[in-house]
Amino acid sequence: MSPYTLRYFDIPVRGETAKVLLLLSGADWKLETPAWPQDKDAQPVGKLPVLIENSAEGSDAEPFVLTETGAIEYYLAAKNGYVYQPDNITLVARQLELRSHIADLCSAFVDWKLCSNDQQPKLKESYKSTAGYLVRLHEKILKENGSNSHYFGSKTTLVDVVLFANIIALRTEFAGLDPEMSQLLSEENAPEINKVINAVSAEPALAAYVAETK
């Protein structure tokens, strides 16, 4: 039995960061894609993703089951050394704040993609506004860290991974949809953000994953 099971749909976005963290950790894990909505009631709170950390073989301990995207990401990052200065509560809060900005961008995209035609102009503007705020703030923060391709310190940490996983997923989803929206996070408009994406892409543990997403 794999130590970890990640339940999620076979699509990118909300489950992607957890996948990338599992790959970076070198953990033995598997992806389960429940039938939906048939298996909805079998999930702890009726939604995905769900992370299951199975007990060691021969142990009587119950598996550790975790829901909520942010909680899953933080748990995997903290357990595998991807939270920057985990004992510094101020810095941890800042990392979770930046993670939330990126999650908000993805939510704005999903709202736009799934809305009715009459709602598209309004929700497109909402996405553009969210992207604009994110780019301005995150470009500034990345410059303040020395423009070194990382949000914190000099190596890959949680926010780097969240940005990489979500922007790669958005680019995949945007393909052929709306050139204007896809350019909001381009290298020209967001050079520091793209440095982070390139740095995480170069992690050896992600070589196969990166090849699949191209």
Helices and strands as residue ranges (DSSP letters): E 4-7, H 16-25, E 29-32, G 40-42, E 50-53, E 64-67, H 69-79, H 89-114, G 117-119, H 120-144, H 158-174, H 179-182, G 183-185, H 191-201, G 204-206, H 207-213
